[in-house]
Amino acid sequence: MGVAEDAFEHLRRVAFEGEHVERMAALGARLQLSPGVIKTLMRLGKHDGVSMGDMARGVGVDPSYITALVDDLDARGLARREPAPYDRRVKIIVLTDAGRAVAGDIDQVLSVPPAAFSGLSRAELRQLRDLLDKVVQAQEADRARRADDVAAAS
């Protein structure tokens, strides 16, 4: 295994195993929401007014799955569909006040770092944050490049 693969495996284990997964399960049980609905609310809490298609592409799922998630959110009074201001044929997902409150609650619970982070010094935490920031910036640049490629091919 290469260094990049090893680093990513460690990151994956922190994000998808242990304490974080337990918190997600507890949230789902307490709020009676599926993991998919929780993840959709998390994304909308940060970027409200996302088109159905962009949400599906951003999460990497079939648009019909997003339709089912938004149906659930709508039935619970947490979000609604509205025509996009730039194209009435496009539907965007908009959180209601109740949806914003639930998204804030989810963010508050899932933003707490795992207890294992206490094993790092402040300097090490800053270094980890700065390194992950570089990874996120590279990921966003790559996403923008791919979007430009798709637009150019259209």
OpenMM code with the backbone's topology and positions (N, CA, C; nanometers):
from openmm import Vec3, app, unit

residues = "MET GLY VAL ALA GLU ASP ALA PHE GLU HIS LEU ARG ARG VAL ALA PHE GLU GLY GLU HIS VAL GLU ARG MET ALA ALA LEU GLY ALA ARG LEU GLN LEU SER PRO GLY VAL ILE LYS THR LEU MET ARG LEU GLY LYS HIS ASP GLY VAL SER MET GLY ASP MET ALA ARG GLY VAL GLY VAL ASP PRO SER TYR ILE THR ALA LEU VAL ASP ASP LEU ASP ALA ARG GLY LEU ALA ARG ARG GLU PRO ALA PRO TYR ASP ARG ARG VAL LYS ILE ILE VAL LEU THR ASP ALA GLY ARG ALA VAL ALA GLY ASP ILE ASP GLN VAL LEU SER VAL PRO PRO ALA ALA PHE SER GLY LEU SER ARG ALA GLU LEU ARG GLN LEU ARG ASP LEU LEU ASP LYS VAL VAL GLN ALA GLN GLU ALA ASP ARG ALA ARG ARG ALA ASP ASP VAL ALA ALA ALA SER".split()
positions = [
    Vec3(0.0851, -0.1179, 0.0000),
    Vec3(0.0000, 0.0000, 0.0000),
    Vec3(0.0894, 0.1239, 0.0000),
    Vec3(0.0573, 0.2211, -0.0839),
    Vec3(0.1342, 0.3444, -0.0909),
    Vec3(0.1013, 0.4380, 0.0234),
    Vec3(0.1789, 0.5426, 0.0358),
    Vec3(0.1595, 0.6389, 0.1443),
    Vec3(0.0232, 0.7075, 0.1328),
    Vec3(-0.0154, 0.7491, 0.0114),
    Vec3(-0.1450, 0.8158, -0.0062),
    Vec3(-0.2595, 0.7222, 0.0318),
    Vec3(-0.2498, 0.5972, -0.0097),
    Vec3(-0.3550, 0.4993, 0.0235),
    Vec3(-0.3607, 0.4745, 0.1738),
    Vec3(-0.2444, 0.4665, 0.2365),
    Vec3(-0.2382, 0.4445, 0.3807),
    Vec3(-0.2983, 0.5639, 0.4559),
    Vec3(-0.2637, 0.6847, 0.4143),
    Vec3(-0.3181, 0.8050, 0.4782),
    Vec3(-0.4700, 0.8096, 0.4614),
    Vec3(-0.5161, 0.7784, 0.3395),
    Vec3(-0.6602, 0.7818, 0.3156),
    Vec3(-0.7323, 0.6743, 0.3973),
    Vec3(-0.6723, 0.5587, 0.4115),
    Vec3(-0.7312, 0.4519, 0.4927),
    Vec3(-0.7478, 0.4984, 0.6370),
    Vec3(-0.6490, 0.5686, 0.6889),
    Vec3(-0.6597, 0.6202, 0.8256),
    Vec3(-0.7725, 0.7238, 0.8357),
    Vec3(-0.7785, 0.8116, 0.7377),
    Vec3(-0.8838, 0.9136, 0.7362),
    Vec3(-1.0212, 0.8483, 0.7262),
    Vec3(-1.0318, 0.7486, 0.6401),
    Vec3(-1.1591, 0.6766, 0.6246),
    Vec3(-1.2013, 0.6125, 0.7563),
    Vec3(-1.1077, 0.5517, 0.8251),
    Vec3(-1.1402, 0.4857, 0.9525),
    Vec3(-1.1891, 0.5860, 1.0563),
    Vec3(-1.1276, 0.7043, 1.0610),
    Vec3(-1.1717, 0.8069, 1.1557),
    Vec3(-1.3134, 0.8527, 1.1214),
    Vec3(-1.3405, 0.8714, 0.9911),
    Vec3(-1.4692, 0.9268, 0.9491),
    Vec3(-1.5821, 0.8249, 0.9451),
    Vec3(-1.5506, 0.6980, 0.9147),
    Vec3(-1.6572, 0.6017, 0.8887),
    Vec3(-1.6633, 0.4852, 0.9856),
    Vec3(-1.5846, 0.4904, 1.0894),
    Vec3(-1.5889, 0.3857, 1.1914),
    Vec3(-1.5911, 0.4515, 1.3283),
    Vec3(-1.6368, 0.3791, 1.4256),
    Vec3(-1.6259, 0.4240, 1.5634),
    Vec3(-1.7224, 0.5336, 1.6032),
    Vec3(-1.6676, 0.6310, 1.6736),
    Vec3(-1.7471, 0.7332, 1.7405),
    Vec3(-1.8397, 0.8105, 1.6460),
    Vec3(-1.7899, 0.8492, 1.5307),
    Vec3(-1.8714, 0.9267, 1.4362),
    Vec3(-1.9927, 0.8460, 1.3891),
    Vec3(-1.9709, 0.7201, 1.3585),
    Vec3(-2.0797, 0.6337, 1.3131),
    Vec3(-2.1823, 0.6153, 1.4250),
    Vec3(-2.1337, 0.6000, 1.5466),
    Vec3(-2.2241, 0.5855, 1.6612),
    Vec3(-2.3087, 0.7110, 1.6794),
    Vec3(-2.2477, 0.8273, 1.6632),
    Vec3(-2.3235, 0.9537, 1.6748),
    Vec3(-2.4298, 0.9635, 1.5665),
    Vec3(-2.3919, 0.9235, 1.4443),
    Vec3(-2.4876, 0.9283, 1.3330),
    Vec3(-2.6056, 0.8364, 1.3608),
    Vec3(-2.5783, 0.7167, 1.4116),
    Vec3(-2.6854, 0.6214, 1.4435),
    Vec3(-2.7747, 0.6749, 1.5549),
    Vec3(-2.7147, 0.7346, 1.6567),
    Vec3(-2.7930, 0.7901, 1.7675),
    Vec3(-2.8805, 0.9063, 1.7194),
    Vec3(-2.8244, 0.9899, 1.6315),
    Vec3(-2.9030, 1.0997, 1.5739),
    Vec3(-3.0217, 1.0459, 1.4951),
    Vec3(-2.9949, 0.9463, 1.4135),
    Vec3(-3.1016, 0.8867, 1.3333),
    Vec3(-3.2134, 0.8323, 1.4197),
    Vec3(-3.1764, 0.7648, 1.5279),
    Vec3(-3.2775, 0.7095, 1.6182),
    Vec3(-3.3541, 0.8206, 1.6895),
    Vec3(-3.2818, 0.9209, 1.7382),
    Vec3(-3.3462, 1.0303, 1.8134),
    Vec3(-3.4376, 1.1134, 1.7246),
    Vec3(-3.3905, 1.1441, 1.6031),
    Vec3(-3.4681, 1.2285, 1.5124),
    Vec3(-3.5607, 1.1488, 1.4213),
    Vec3(-3.5472, 1.0170, 1.4245),
    Vec3(-3.6221, 0.9262, 1.3370),
    Vec3(-3.6012, 0.9631, 1.1903),
    Vec3(-3.4710, 0.9775, 1.1555),
    Vec3(-3.4325, 1.0108, 1.0188),
    Vec3(-3.3325, 0.9082, 0.9697),
    Vec3(-3.3416, 0.8754, 0.8416),
    Vec3(-3.2460, 0.7825, 0.7809),
    Vec3(-3.1115, 0.8529, 0.7623),
    Vec3(-3.0033, 0.7751, 0.7498),
    Vec3(-2.8729, 0.8381, 0.7222),
    Vec3(-2.8748, 0.9242, 0.5960),
    Vec3(-2.9479, 0.8822, 0.4932),
    Vec3(-2.9570, 0.9618, 0.3706),
    Vec3(-3.0214, 1.0968, 0.3937),
    Vec3(-3.1274, 1.1001, 0.4738),
    Vec3(-3.1943, 1.2267, 0.5045),
    Vec3(-3.1024, 1.3143, 0.5890),
    Vec3(-3.0313, 1.2539, 0.6837),
    Vec3(-2.9376, 1.3308, 0.7668),
    Vec3(-2.8299, 1.3933, 0.6786),
    Vec3(-2.7733, 1.3162, 0.5876),
    Vec3(-2.6682, 1.3690, 0.4999),
    Vec3(-2.7220, 1.4794, 0.4084),
    Vec3(-2.8451, 1.4637, 0.3620),
    Vec3(-2.9060, 1.5670, 0.2777),
    Vec3(-2.9252, 1.6946, 0.3577),
    Vec3(-2.9729, 1.6818, 0.4808),
    Vec3(-2.9898, 1.7997, 0.5665),
    Vec3(-2.8552, 1.8661, 0.5960),
    Vec3(-2.7514, 1.7861, 0.6150),
    Vec3(-2.6183, 1.8424, 0.6398),
    Vec3(-2.5727, 1.9266, 0.5210),
    Vec3(-2.5922, 1.8746, 0.4004),
    Vec3(-2.5508, 1.9485, 0.2802),
    Vec3(-2.6342, 2.0747, 0.2633),
    Vec3(-2.7652, 2.0629, 0.2840),
    Vec3(-2.8522, 2.1797, 0.2688),
    Vec3(-2.8253, 2.2832, 0.3776),
    Vec3(-2.7841, 2.2386, 0.4955),
    Vec3(-2.7506, 2.3319, 0.6028),
    Vec3(-2.6330, 2.4210, 0.5658),
    Vec3(-2.5461, 2.3698, 0.4801),
    Vec3(-2.4292, 2.4473, 0.4371),
    Vec3(-2.4540, 2.5192, 0.3042),
    Vec3(-2.5381, 2.4621, 0.2183),
    Vec3(-2.5648, 2.5184, 0.0852),
    Vec3(-2.7132, 2.5035, 0.0547),
    Vec3(-2.7945, 2.5899, 0.1114),
    Vec3(-2.9389, 2.5834, 0.0903),
    Vec3(-2.9718, 2.6278, -0.0521),
    Vec3(-3.0805, 2.5752, -0.1059),
    Vec3(-3.1233, 2.6121, -0.2401),
    Vec3(-3.0472, 2.5394, -0.3488),
    Vec3(-3.0232, 2.4104, -0.3296),
    Vec3(-2.9495, 2.3272, -0.4239),
    Vec3(-3.0484, 2.2596, -0.5184),
    Vec3(-3.0127, 2.2539, -0.6457),
    Vec3(-3.1018, 2.1855, -0.7395),
    Vec3(-3.1017, 2.0358, -0.7102),
    Vec3(-3.2093, 1.9711, -0.7479),
    Vec3(-3.2204, 1.8269, -0.7272),
    Vec3(-3.1051, 1.7553, -0.7992),
    Vec3(-3.0760, 1.7960, -0.9222),
    Vec3(-2.9682, 1.7336, -0.9993),
    Vec3(-2.8319, 1.7555, -0.9353),
    Vec3(-2.8052, 1.8780, -0.8894),
    Vec3(-2.6767, 1.9057, -0.8241),
    Vec3(-2.6626, 1.8256, -0.6949),
    Vec3(-2.7718, 1.8102, -0.6223),
    Vec3(-2.7666, 1.7315, -0.4991),
    Vec3(-2.7325, 1.5860, -0.5329),
    Vec3(-2.7964, 1.5305, -0.6338),
    Vec3(-2.7695, 1.3917, -0.6726),
    Vec3(-2.6233, 1.3757, -0.7144),
    Vec3(-2.5726, 1.4687, -0.7959),
    Vec3(-2.4324, 1.4614, -0.8386),
    Vec3(-2.3381, 1.4803, -0.7202),
    Vec3(-2.3708, 1.5720, -0.6299),
    Vec3(-2.2853, 1.5995, -0.5147),
    Vec3(-2.2764, 1.4841, -0.4180),
    Vec3(-2.3858, 1.4096, -0.4044),
    Vec3(-2.3883, 1.2950, -0.3143),
    Vec3(-2.3449, 1.1683, -0.3871),
    Vec3(-2.3513, 1.1726, -0.5210),
    Vec3(-2.3106, 1.0568, -0.6001),
    Vec3(-2.4152, 0.9476, -0.6051),
    Vec3(-2.5427, 0.9891, -0.6130),
    Vec3(-2.6512, 0.8913, -0.6176),
    Vec3(-2.7415, 0.9208, -0.7368),
    Vec3(-2.8291, 0.8271, -0.7653),
    Vec3(-2.9277, 0.8413, -0.8712),
    Vec3(-3.0273, 0.9517, -0.8335),
    Vec3(-3.0687, 1.0351, -0.9299),
    Vec3(-3.1659, 1.1400, -0.8993),
    Vec3(-3.2954, 1.0884, -0.8352),
    Vec3(-3.3369, 0.9660, -0.8684),
    Vec3(-3.4602, 0.9128, -0.8084),
    Vec3(-3.4454, 0.8957, -0.6567),
    Vec3(-3.3224, 0.8677, -0.6115),
    Vec3(-3.2978, 0.8549, -0.4672),
    Vec3(-3.3132, 0.9912, -0.3996),
    Vec3(-3.2640, 1.0975, -0.4630),
    Vec3(-3.2797, 1.2327, -0.4080),
    Vec3(-3.4276, 1.2690, -0.4036),
    Vec3(-3.5018, 1.2299, -0.5061),
    Vec3(-3.6459, 1.2561, -0.5063),
    Vec3(-3.7109, 1.1930, -0.3841),
    Vec3(-3.6750, 1.0692, -0.3530),
    Vec3(-3.7316, 1.0014, -0.2359),
    Vec3(-3.6915, 1.0718, -0.1068),
    Vec3(-3.5655, 1.1143, -0.0971),
    Vec3(-3.5199, 1.1853, 0.0227),
    Vec3(-3.5941, 1.3175, 0.0400),
    Vec3(-3.6107, 1.3907, -0.0690),
    Vec3(-3.6791, 1.5200, -0.0616),
    Vec3(-3.8275, 1.4993, -0.0327),
    Vec3(-3.8865, 1.3922, -0.0852),
    Vec3(-4.0253, 1.3603, -0.0499),
    Vec3(-4.0379, 1.3429, 0.1010),
    Vec3(-3.9414, 1.2729, 0.1609),
    Vec3(-3.9418, 1.2510, 0.3062),
    Vec3(-3.9251, 1.3836, 0.3800),
    Vec3(-3.8300, 1.4647, 0.3364),
    Vec3(-3.8084, 1.5954, 0.4001),
    Vec3(-3.9330, 1.6829, 0.3895),
    Vec3(-3.9967, 1.6816, 0.2732),
    Vec3(-4.1171, 1.7609, 0.2503),
    Vec3(-4.2308, 1.7125, 0.3399),
    Vec3(-4.2487, 1.5812, 0.3486),
    Vec3(-4.3558, 1.5252, 0.4321),
    Vec3(-4.3364, 1.5612, 0.5797),
    Vec3(-4.2122, 1.5770, 0.6218),
    Vec3(-4.1820, 1.6126, 0.7610),
    Vec3(-4.1806, 1.7641, 0.7842),
    Vec3(-4.1989, 1.8402, 0.6769),
    Vec3(-4.1983, 1.9858, 0.6900),
    Vec3(-4.0587, 2.0437, 0.7082),
    Vec3(-3.9559, 1.9716, 0.6625),
    Vec3(-3.8179, 2.0164, 0.6805),
    Vec3(-3.7609, 2.0853, 0.5566),
    Vec3(-3.8179, 2.0584, 0.4409),
    Vec3(-3.7720, 2.1200, 0.3159),
    Vec3(-3.8869, 2.1211, 0.2171),
    Vec3(-3.8697, 2.2021, 0.1139),
    Vec3(-3.9693, 2.2069, 0.0064),
    Vec3(-3.8969, 2.2275, -0.1261),
    Vec3(-3.9676, 2.1950, -0.2322),
    Vec3(-3.9153, 2.2180, -0.3671),
    Vec3(-3.9687, 2.3515, -0.4159),
    Vec3(-3.8803, 2.4266, -0.4815),
    Vec3(-3.9207, 2.5532, -0.5415),
    Vec3(-3.8613, 2.5605, -0.6810),
    Vec3(-3.9248, 2.6344, -0.7713),
    Vec3(-3.8636, 2.6526, -0.9030),
    Vec3(-3.7357, 2.7356, -0.8878),
    Vec3(-3.6340, 2.6991, -0.9616),
    Vec3(-3.5084, 2.7749, -0.9582),
    Vec3(-3.5315, 2.9109, -1.0219),
    Vec3(-3.4750, 3.0158, -0.9656),
    Vec3(-3.4959, 3.1498, -1.0220),
    Vec3(-3.4384, 3.1640, -1.1631),
    Vec3(-3.3407, 3.0811, -1.1980),
    Vec3(-3.2762, 3.0901, -1.3288),
    Vec3(-3.3433, 3.0029, -1.4341),
    Vec3(-3.4297, 2.9086, -1.3905),
    Vec3(-3.4977, 2.8186, -1.4853),
    Vec3(-3.6120, 2.7499, -1.4117),
    Vec3(-3.7348, 2.7867, -1.4442),
    Vec3(-3.8511, 2.7328, -1.3715),
    Vec3(-3.8668, 2.5820, -1.3851),
    Vec3(-3.8035, 2.5222, -1.4867),
    Vec3(-3.8124, 2.3776, -1.5047),
    Vec3(-3.7272, 2.3034, -1.4017),
    Vec3(-3.6278, 2.3725, -1.3469),
    Vec3(-3.5370, 2.3132, -1.2479),
    Vec3(-3.5949, 2.3357, -1.1090),
    Vec3(-3.5962, 2.2302, -1.0290),
    Vec3(-3.6451, 2.2411, -0.8911),
    Vec3(-3.5263, 2.2460, -0.7962),
    Vec3(-3.5322, 2.3410, -0.7028),
    Vec3(-3.4295, 2.3484, -0.6001),
    Vec3(-3.4906, 2.3054, -0.4665),
    Vec3(-3.4046, 2.2550, -0.3797),
    Vec3(-3.4464, 2.2103, -0.2471),
    Vec3(-3.4133, 2.3228, -0.1498),
    Vec3(-3.5149, 2.3681, -0.0777),
    Vec3(-3.4979, 2.4779, 0.0170),
    Vec3(-3.5435, 2.4313, 0.1544),
    Vec3(-3.4595, 2.4550, 0.2546),
    Vec3(-3.4962, 2.4182, 0.3911),
    Vec3(-3.6031, 2.5115, 0.4451),
    Vec3(-3.6938, 2.4571, 0.5243),
    Vec3(-3.7882, 2.5378, 0.6002),
    Vec3(-3.7169, 2.5822, 0.7285),
    Vec3(-3.7821, 2.6658, 0.8082),
    Vec3(-3.7231, 2.7049, 0.9368),
    Vec3(-3.6991, 2.5824, 1.0239),
    Vec3(-3.7951, 2.4891, 1.0231),
    Vec3(-3.7784, 2.3658, 1.1013),
    Vec3(-3.6608, 2.2846, 1.0484),
    Vec3(-3.6444, 2.2797, 0.9161),
    Vec3(-3.5331, 2.2078, 0.8557),
    Vec3(-3.3994, 2.2693, 0.8920),
    Vec3(-3.3931, 2.4044, 0.8954),
    Vec3(-3.2699, 2.4710, 0.9356),
    Vec3(-3.2354, 2.4381, 1.0807),
    Vec3(-3.3369, 2.4314, 1.1647),
    Vec3(-3.3130, 2.3989, 1.3059),
    Vec3(-3.2587, 2.2568, 1.3200),
    Vec3(-3.3183, 2.1621, 1.2483),
    Vec3(-3.2721, 2.0227, 1.2551),
    Vec3(-3.1319, 2.0115, 1.1953),
    Vec3(-3.1076, 2.0794, 1.0835),
    Vec3(-2.9736, 2.0769, 1.0224),
    Vec3(-2.8702, 2.1342, 1.1194),
    Vec3(-2.9067, 2.2391, 1.1918),
    Vec3(-2.8161, 2.2969, 1.2914),
    Vec3(-2.7880, 2.2005, 1.4049),
    Vec3(-2.8909, 2.1283, 1.4488),
    Vec3(-2.8754, 2.0279, 1.5541),
    Vec3(-2.7815, 1.9164, 1.5067),
    Vec3(-2.8017, 1.8708, 1.3852),
    Vec3(-2.7167, 1.7657, 1.3280),
    Vec3(-2.5722, 1.8139, 1.3215),
    Vec3(-2.5520, 1.9349, 1.2707),
    Vec3(-2.4176, 1.9897, 1.2585),
    Vec3(-2.3504, 2.0011, 1.3956),
    Vec3(-2.4260, 2.0444, 1.4936),
    Vec3(-2.3707, 2.0601, 1.6286),
    Vec3(-2.3228, 1.9256, 1.6843),
    Vec3(-2.3995, 1.8202, 1.6634),
    Vec3(-2.3630, 1.6880, 1.7143),
    Vec3(-2.2465, 1.6282, 1.6368),
    Vec3(-2.2508, 1.6383, 1.5039),
    Vec3(-2.1493, 1.5720, 1.4213),
    Vec3(-2.0217, 1.6533, 1.4036),
    Vec3(-2.0198, 1.7782, 1.4497),
    Vec3(-1.8997, 1.8605, 1.4392),
    Vec3(-1.8038, 1.8409, 1.5561),
    Vec3(-1.8464, 1.7690, 1.6560),
    Vec3(-1.7592, 1.7439, 1.7706),
    Vec3(-1.6520, 1.6440, 1.7286),
    Vec3(-1.5242, 1.6818, 1.7431),
    Vec3(-1.4189, 1.5890, 1.7028),
    Vec3(-1.4205, 1.4631, 1.7884),
    Vec3(-1.3752, 1.3517, 1.7326),
    Vec3(-1.3693, 1.2285, 1.8115),
    Vec3(-1.2740, 1.2453, 1.9298),
    Vec3(-1.3001, 1.1723, 2.0350),
    Vec3(-1.2169, 1.1790, 2.1552),
    Vec3(-1.0712, 1.1479, 2.1233),
    Vec3(-1.0465, 1.0665, 2.0204),
    Vec3(-0.9099, 1.0301, 1.9827),
    Vec3(-0.8262, 1.1522, 1.9443),
    Vec3(-0.8892, 1.2619, 1.9066),
    Vec3(-0.8145, 1.3830, 1.8732),
    Vec3(-0.7410, 1.4385, 1.9946),
    Vec3(-0.7831, 1.4007, 2.1141),
    Vec3(-0.7156, 1.4490, 2.2352),
    Vec3(-0.5734, 1.3947, 2.2441),
    Vec3(-0.5406, 1.2942, 2.1650),
    Vec3(-0.4048, 1.2403, 2.1610),
    Vec3(-0.3082, 1.3270, 2.0826),
    Vec3(-0.3577, 1.4349, 2.0204),
    Vec3(-0.2731, 1.5252, 1.9429),
    Vec3(-0.2542, 1.6571, 2.0183),
    Vec3(-0.1368, 1.7153, 2.0034),
    Vec3(-0.1112, 1.8476, 2.0622),
    Vec3(-0.1814, 1.9532, 1.9774),
    Vec3(-0.1891, 2.0763, 2.0298),
    Vec3(-0.2490, 2.1860, 1.9521),
    Vec3(-0.1727, 2.2068, 1.8207),
    Vec3(-0.0414, 2.1977, 1.8273),
    Vec3(0.0398, 2.2158, 1.7062),
    Vec3(0.0098, 2.1054, 1.6053),
    Vec3(-0.0043, 1.9828, 1.6527),
    Vec3(-0.0357, 1.8713, 1.5628),
    Vec3(-0.1759, 1.8864, 1.5039),
    Vec3(-0.2707, 1.9335, 1.5849),
    Vec3(-0.4063, 1.9570, 1.5333),
    Vec3(-0.4054, 2.0657, 1.4264),
    Vec3(-0.3291, 2.1722, 1.4483),
    Vec3(-0.3182, 2.2779, 1.3462),
    Vec3(-0.2561, 2.2219, 1.2184),
    Vec3(-0.1533, 2.1404, 1.2336),
    Vec3(-0.0877, 2.0806, 1.1173),
    Vec3(-0.1849, 1.9896, 1.0416),
    Vec3(-0.2602, 1.9081, 1.1146),
    Vec3(-0.3593, 1.8201, 1.0525),
    Vec3(-0.4640, 1.9028, 0.9781),
    Vec3(-0.5144, 2.0069, 1.0430),
    Vec3(-0.6136, 2.0943, 0.9797),
    Vec3(-0.5582, 2.1551, 0.8520),
    Vec3(-0.4352, 2.2063, 0.8573),
    Vec3(-0.3755, 2.2717, 0.7411),
    Vec3(-0.3535, 2.1733, 0.6267),
    Vec3(-0.3099, 2.0523, 0.6591),
    Vec3(-0.2903, 1.9508, 0.5552),
    Vec3(-0.4231, 1.9103, 0.4916),
    Vec3(-0.5252, 1.8909, 0.5737),
    Vec3(-0.6565, 1.8540, 0.5194),
    Vec3(-0.7162, 1.9692, 0.4395),
    Vec3(-0.6850, 2.0929, 0.4786),
    Vec3(-0.7311, 2.2076, 0.4013),
    Vec3(-0.6726, 2.2037, 0.2597),
    Vec3(-0.5458, 2.1670, 0.2477),
    Vec3(-0.4833, 2.1541, 0.1156),
    Vec3(-0.5520, 2.0459, 0.0333),
    Vec3(-0.5890, 1.9358, 0.0979),
    Vec3(-0.6579, 1.8270, 0.0286),
    Vec3(-0.7944, 1.8750, -0.0204),
    Vec3(-0.8671, 1.9456, 0.0652),
    Vec3(-1.0004, 1.9962, 0.0287),
    Vec3(-0.9891, 2.0958, -0.0874),
    Vec3(-0.8903, 2.1842, -0.0828),
    Vec3(-0.8719, 2.2810, -0.1915),
    Vec3(-0.8417, 2.2102, -0.3235),
    Vec3(-0.7575, 2.1074, -0.3193),
    Vec3(-0.7270, 2.0314, -0.4405),
    Vec3(-0.8508, 1.9599, -0.4923),
    Vec3(-0.9310, 1.9065, -0.4011),
    Vec3(-1.0546, 1.8380, -0.4397),
    Vec3(-1.1503, 1.9354, -0.5059),
    Vec3(-1.1648, 2.0554, -0.4494),
    Vec3(-1.2552, 2.1550, -0.5072),
    Vec3(-1.2060, 2.2022, -0.6431),
    Vec3(-1.0753, 2.2178, -0.6585),
    Vec3(-1.0195, 2.2575, -0.7888),
    Vec3(-1.0451, 2.1485, -0.8918),
    Vec3(-1.0290, 2.0228, -0.8521),
    Vec3(-1.0542, 1.9108, -0.9428),
    Vec3(-1.2014, 1.9062, -0.9823),
    Vec3(-1.2904, 1.9278, -0.8861),
    Vec3(-1.4346, 1.9283, -0.9140),
    Vec3(-1.4682, 2.0401, -1.0129),
    Vec3(-1.4105, 2.1581, -0.9940),
    Vec3(-1.4360, 2.2709, -1.0843),
    Vec3(-1.3841, 2.2386, -1.2249),
    Vec3(-1.2661, 2.1762, -1.2350),
    Vec3(-1.2113, 2.1377, -1.3656),
    Vec3(-1.3038, 2.0408, -1.4373),
    Vec3(-1.3533, 1.9413, -1.3632),
    Vec3(-1.4433, 1.8434, -1.4254),
    Vec3(-1.5723, 1.9074, -1.4702),
    Vec3(-1.6258, 2.0020, -1.3911),
    Vec3(-1.7482, 2.0728, -1.4300),
    Vec3(-1.7239, 2.1543, -1.5563),
    Vec3(-1.6070, 2.2176, -1.5653),
    Vec3(-1.5725, 2.2931, -1.6851),
    Vec3(-1.5620, 2.2009, -1.8061),
    Vec3(-1.5032, 2.0817, -1.7872),
    Vec3(-1.4914, 1.9846, -1.8960),
    Vec3(-1.6284, 1.9414, -1.9451),
    Vec3(-1.7197, 1.9161, -1.8522),
    Vec3(-1.8560, 1.8745, -1.8884),
    Vec3(-1.9266, 1.9871, -1.9640),
    Vec3(-1.9097, 2.1109, -1.9150),
    Vec3(-1.9742, 2.2258, -1.9818),
    Vec3(-1.9171, 2.2458, -2.1221),
    Vec3(-1.7867, 2.2270, -2.1363),
    Vec3(-1.7243, 2.2447, -2.2675),
    Vec3(-1.7695, 2.1362, -2.3652),
    Vec3(-1.7959, 2.0168, -2.3152),
    Vec3(-1.8385, 1.9072, -2.4008),
    Vec3(-1.9847, 1.9196, -2.4424),
    Vec3(-2.0607, 1.9993, -2.3702),
    Vec3(-2.2053, 2.0139, -2.3998),
    Vec3(-2.2317, 2.1015, -2.5173),
] * unit.nanometer
topology = app.Topology()
chain = topology.addChain("A")
for resn in residues:
    res = topology.addResidue(resn, chain)
    for name in ("N", "CA", "C"):
        topology.addAtom(name, app.Element.getBySymbol(name[0]), res)
